[in-house]
Amino acid sequence: MLIRLTKEFEFQMAHALSGYDGKCRNIHGHNYRLQVTVEGQPTQDAGSAKNGMVVDFGDIKRIVNQYVIEPFDHAFVVAEGSPFAGTEGTKLLVVPFQPTSENLLLHFAGLLLGRFPEGVGLHSLRLWETTTSCAELIL
């Protein structure tokens, strides 16, 4: 049997969707909420400090913070070739894709795959761009 664990994170990020035909072509920001779900079997080793756990929530937090939250929190994210790509700032991230919620999820999955302890797999990611709008990636 597999058990799934979900840890939630919050970060703020600005972006602009170059070439978009709506208001989101302008620089704007969101208070994002990211839910990371992993799955695995609980350790059945009475001698282990993590007996009965799939993975420690602290390990999930450390990994996601290192590879996703720290780089993207309070960053301005734009696609390569965007007119904003040359914008000077302290935390500008130029990515090889349009920074939509859908593409961010795919990118985040690529950053996280293979980072969790052996036997623990990334199951899904859910990214809330607003309190009423989210995208979900199920692997």
N, C-alpha and C positions, 0 to 999 in steps of 0.2 A: 504494500500500500504506500502511496505517495501522500505526503502532507505538504500543503502550500503555506508559505509565510509571506505576508505583505508588510512592507515598511513604507511609510509615506515621508516625503521630503517637500520642502518649500524653497523656492528661489525666485528672484526677480531678474528679468531679462528684457532688454529692448531689442527690437528687430525692425526691419523694413522689407517689404516684399517687392523687390524691383520688378517693374513691368506689370504689376497687378492692376486691375481696373477698378479697385475700390479704395476705401480710406486706408487700408493696411499698407498701401504703397508708401505712406508717410512713416517717419520714425515714430514708434510708439512702444510702450512696454506693457508687460503683464506680470501679475503675481501668479507664477506657475505653481502647480501642485503635481508632484510626480509620485506615482505609486509603483513600487517595484515588487513583483511577486516571484519568489523562487520556490522550487519544489525538490523534495528528496525524501529519503527514509531516515527516521530518527536513529541515532547511534544507539546500539544495544550493547554497550561496553560498560559494565558496572565499574570498571577501574578508571573510566574517563571522566574528566570534569564536565564534559558536555554530554554525558549519558542522557538519552531521552530527547536530545535536540537534533533537528535537521541541520541547523546552523544557528549560531548566536546572533541575535538581532544586532549586537554591536559590530559584528563582522560585516553584516549587510551595510550598516551605516558607514563604516570606514571605507568600504569599497566604492559605494555610490558617491560618497562625498569626494573621494579622491578623483574619480574618473568623470563625474558629471557635474556635481554641484559646484565644487571649487572653480572649475574652468568657466562655467556658464553663468554663475550667480553675478548679478550686476554687470553683465557684459552687454555689448551692442553687437548683435550677430547679423551679418549680411552675407549674401552669396558672392562668390567670385564674379568679377565683372560688373558688380553693382556700382552705380554712381557714388554710393556711400562708402565703398571699399577703401578709399583713400582718406576717410575721415580720421582726423587725429583724435585720439582719446586714450585713456589709460587702460582700457580693457576692450579692445576691438577684436572680434573673432571673425575672420573671413573663412567661410566654409564652402565646399564645392557643391552646394545644393541650395535651393530656395528654402529659407528657414521657417517652413510651416510646421505646425504641430506634428503632422504625419511624418515629414522628413526628419524632424528632430528625434522622434521615437525610433526610427530606423537607425539613426546615427548613435543614439544612446545605447541601443541594443548591441551595436558593433563594439562600442567602448566597454560594455560589461560582460559580453560573452567570454567564457573561459576564466573569469576573474574570481569566481566563487570557489570554495573548497571542493575537493573531489567528491563526487556524488551529489552535488547540489547544482541544479540547473536553473537557468533563467526561464521562467514560464511566461510572464507577460509584463508589459509596462502600460501604464495609463497616465496620460499627461493632460491635466486640466489647465486650459489657457485662461478661462474665466470660471466663475462659480457655476455656470450653466453649460459650459462647452468643454468636451474632452475628446481625445482620440485614444484608441487602445490598440496595442500590438500584442498578438498572441503568437508565441513562437512554437 
